[in-house]
Amino acid sequence: MVRSGSGPEIQADVLIAGGGLVGGTLACGLAMGGLSVIVVDAQDPADGLDAAFDGRASAIALSSQRVLEGLGLWSSMEKASAAIKEIRVTDGDSLFFLHYDRRDVGAEAFGYMVENRVIRTALASRFTDLDNLTLLAPARIDALERNPGDVRATLADGRTIKARLVIGAEGRKSPTREQAGISITNWSYRQAGIVCTVAHEFSHDNVAHERFLPAGPFAILPLPDNRSSIVWTEREELAPELMALDDDAFLAELEERFGDFLGRLEVVGPRWAYPLSLQFAERAVDHRLVLAGDASHAMHPIAGQGLNMGLRDVAVLAEVLTDARRLGLDPGAGTVLESYERWRRFDNTLMLAMTDLLSRLFSNDVIPVRLARDLGLAAVNRMPPLKKVFMEHAMGLAGDLPRLMRGERL
Ligand SMILES: Cc1cc2nc3c(=O)[nH]c(=O)nc-3n(C[C@H](O)[C@H](O)[C@H](O)COP(=O)(O)OP(=O)(O)OC[C@H]3O[C@@H](n4cnc5c(N)ncnc54)[C@H](O)[C@@H]3O)c2cc1C
């Protein structure tokens, strides 16, 4: 249900600030778990449905796809997604490489590529199906008060909201996190992620490629209809020059890195450049407050894990809060929120550390480092048990999985 216009105080169990990929999915999970939810987003989701809004596509691991399926979101995205059946990792022009094949783990796919605007479209449509979900957009929280027994928010247009828990899911610059005084550890990689979509002559055969070039990783990720999504990591100072090139010159630079294995290339739609940094909130819970997604942890896209980690937050939080509701507990109670923090903290720390290490290891051309990583790639490729562990991580199947990620009902 979408409600707009001013009126009396709106009440719900949970208030979610930020209805993007993480906040929106979480809203669906909580509503399906029987909680009443209000989502406040600065942008109307209907504005985000064309390619001009967000050029990114996301690699959704198998476990994340199960979350989307369990929340009734996948059926409307499935046709617009491409399965990732093989992953090829190469280091520049080195002969050493790593090859993952879904048949080695007996899976249909490692995961799926979906354009972010397709996920947003699915969310906007699912919001309208769920009676206990109210979207207020475009809107912003102007003032937030966390009292012993409730949370009260006043929107910029004067409307007021009363809830028992507030969830900050507004991405990296989360005002909810800032207002709670939760500090962050962050550093810049001095790199930009240039993102665009290319159409190519030949089929990609559902293979995802990651090439480690001197400036950083260059990923070619399969999309439907002979198209691929490019995530091209470049030095911070070079990115504006590349972004300013005319179409032909940009294509020439792209072709130099892409190669000719998929035939003729054409850049379709706009290009985007995202500054790359790591960010980790000192804690993800506070009094009647929780952080989820990039508001809590944001990482280098080298392993395509940012959204996947956010969807893990969603699956865990939906499970913890739904179970609390079934037991008649207050969703904002400290003990309930602590179980979310305990479950997610280690996993998020590990993933941030891993993506940080990978980005440092693979974004330089120092000969001994290059030799060591090439030997590492070749060694993993020749050790089936170790390779299997890496493949399970790529599919998001490692660790203590919440019910939705195991393909079970919430
Ligand atoms: C180049 C690149 C490639 C990536 N590729 C992948 C990938 O392949 N796989 C993967 O798993 N991850 C990937 N990621 C990471 C992924 O995009 C993010 O982790 C994900 O978008 C985080 O979602 P979120 O909902 O937490 O935040 P966001 O996507 O930033 O959404 C925040 C939402 O909050 C709203 N908002 C903002 N401010 C306010 C406010 N003050 N009040 C109310 N609402 C507000 C916004 O309108 C938006 O809807 C990539 C990232 C980059 C930069």
The ligand as an SDF file (V2000), in Angstrom:
LIG
                    3D

 53 58  0  0  0  0  0  0  0  0999 V2000
   30.5970   -0.2000   -9.2580 C   0  0  0  0  0  0  0  0  0  0  0  0
   29.8490   -1.0650   -8.2760 C   0  0  0  0  0  0  0  0  0  0  0  0
   29.4740   -2.3650   -8.6300 C   0  0  0  0  0  0  0  0  0  0  0  0
   28.8230   -3.1780   -7.6970 C   0  0  0  0  0  0  0  0  0  0  0  0
   28.5020   -4.4660   -8.0430 N   0  0  0  0  0  0  0  0  0  0  0  0
   27.9480   -5.2910   -7.1210 C   0  0  0  0  0  0  0  0  0  0  0  0
   27.6440   -6.6700   -7.4330 C   0  0  0  0  0  0  0  0  0  0  0  0
   27.8780   -7.1440   -8.5470 O   0  0  0  0  0  0  0  0  0  0  0  0
   27.1040   -7.4570   -6.4580 N   0  0  0  0  0  0  0  0  0  0  0  0
   26.8590   -6.9820   -5.2030 C   0  0  0  0  0  0  0  0  0  0  0  0
   26.4120   -7.7590   -4.3400 O   0  0  0  0  0  0  0  0  0  0  0  0
   27.1040   -5.6830   -4.8940 N   0  0  0  0  0  0  0  0  0  0  0  0
   27.6380   -4.8330   -5.8110 C   0  0  0  0  0  0  0  0  0  0  0  0
   27.8860   -3.5260   -5.4930 N   0  0  0  0  0  0  0  0  0  0  0  0
   27.4680   -3.0080   -4.1610 C   0  0  0  0  0  0  0  0  0  0  0  0
   25.9900   -2.6550   -4.1440 C   0  0  0  0  0  0  0  0  0  0  0  0
   25.6420   -1.8230   -5.2190 O   0  0  0  0  0  0  0  0  0  0  0  0
   25.6140   -1.9880   -2.8100 C   0  0  0  0  0  0  0  0  0  0  0  0
   26.1170   -2.7850   -1.7680 O   0  0  0  0  0  0  0  0  0  0  0  0
   24.1020   -1.8470   -2.6720 C   0  0  0  0  0  0  0  0  0  0  0  0
   23.5840   -0.9580   -3.6290 O   0  0  0  0  0  0  0  0  0  0  0  0
   23.7390   -1.3470   -1.2760 C   0  0  0  0  0  0  0  0  0  0  0  0
   22.3530   -1.2160   -1.1910 O   0  0  0  0  0  0  0  0  0  0  0  0
   21.6780   -0.2980   -0.0610 P   0  0  0  0  0  0  0  0  0  0  0  0
   20.2070   -0.4320   -0.2490 O   0  0  0  0  0  0  0  0  0  0  0  0
   22.2910   -0.5930    1.2600 O   0  0  0  0  0  0  0  0  0  0  0  0
   22.1270    1.1920   -0.4050 O   0  0  0  0  0  0  0  0  0  0  0  0
   21.7670    2.0680   -1.6690 P   0  0  0  0  0  0  0  0  0  0  0  0
   21.7100    1.2130   -2.8910 O   0  0  0  0  0  0  0  0  0  0  0  0
   22.7280    3.2020   -1.6370 O   0  0  0  0  0  0  0  0  0  0  0  0
   20.2750    2.5900   -1.3950 O   0  0  0  0  0  0  0  0  0  0  0  0
   20.0060    3.5830   -0.4370 C   0  0  0  0  0  0  0  0  0  0  0  0
   18.5550    4.0130   -0.5270 C   0  0  0  0  0  0  0  0  0  0  0  0
   18.3160    4.9880    0.4920 O   0  0  0  0  0  0  0  0  0  0  0  0
   17.7030    6.1410   -0.0670 C   0  0  0  0  0  0  0  0  0  0  0  0
   18.1570    7.3000    0.7040 N   0  0  0  0  0  0  0  0  0  0  0  0
   19.3690    7.9040    0.6730 C   0  0  0  0  0  0  0  0  0  0  0  0
   19.3940    8.9390    1.5680 N   0  0  0  0  0  0  0  0  0  0  0  0
   18.1830    8.9790    2.1620 C   0  0  0  0  0  0  0  0  0  0  0  0
   17.5960    9.7850    3.1760 C   0  0  0  0  0  0  0  0  0  0  0  0
   18.2690   10.7710    3.7500 N   0  0  0  0  0  0  0  0  0  0  0  0
   16.3280    9.5160    3.5450 N   0  0  0  0  0  0  0  0  0  0  0  0
   15.6180    8.5080    2.9870 C   0  0  0  0  0  0  0  0  0  0  0  0
   16.1270    7.7190    2.0240 N   0  0  0  0  0  0  0  0  0  0  0  0
   17.3860    7.9320    1.6270 C   0  0  0  0  0  0  0  0  0  0  0  0
   18.1280    6.1660   -1.5270 C   0  0  0  0  0  0  0  0  0  0  0  0
   17.1680    6.8650   -2.3230 O   0  0  0  0  0  0  0  0  0  0  0  0
   18.1690    4.6550   -1.8600 C   0  0  0  0  0  0  0  0  0  0  0  0
   16.9090    4.1970   -2.2600 O   0  0  0  0  0  0  0  0  0  0  0  0
   28.5240   -2.6830   -6.4020 C   0  0  0  0  0  0  0  0  0  0  0  0
   28.8870   -1.3700   -6.0570 C   0  0  0  0  0  0  0  0  0  0  0  0
   29.5440   -0.5700   -6.9760 C   0  0  0  0  0  0  0  0  0  0  0  0
   29.9350    0.8460   -6.5710 C   0  0  0  0  0  0  0  0  0  0  0  0
  1  2  1  0
  2  3  1  0
  2 52  2  0
  3  4  2  0
  4  5  1  0
  4 50  1  0
  5  6  2  0
  6  7  1  0
  6 13  1  0
  7  8  2  0
  7  9  1  0
  9 10  1  0
 10 11  2  0
 10 12  1  0
 12 13  2  0
 13 14  1  0
 14 15  1  0
 14 50  1  0
 15 16  1  0
 16 17  1  0
 16 18  1  0
 18 19  1  0
 18 20  1  0
 20 21  1  0
 20 22  1  0
 22 23  1  0
 23 24  1  0
 24 25  2  0
 24 26  1  0
 24 27  1  0
 27 28  1  0
 28 29  2  0
 28 30  1  0
 28 31  1  0
 31 32  1  0
 32 33  1  0
 33 34  1  0
 33 48  1  0
 34 35  1  0
 35 36  1  0
 35 46  1  0
 36 37  1  0
 36 45  1  0
 37 38  2  0
 38 39  1  0
 39 40  1  0
 39 45  2  0
 40 41  1  0
 40 42  2  0
 42 43  1  0
 43 44  2  0
 44 45  1  0
 46 47  1  0
 46 48  1  0
 48 49  1  0
 50 51  2  0
 51 52  1  0
 52 53  1  0
M  END
$$$$
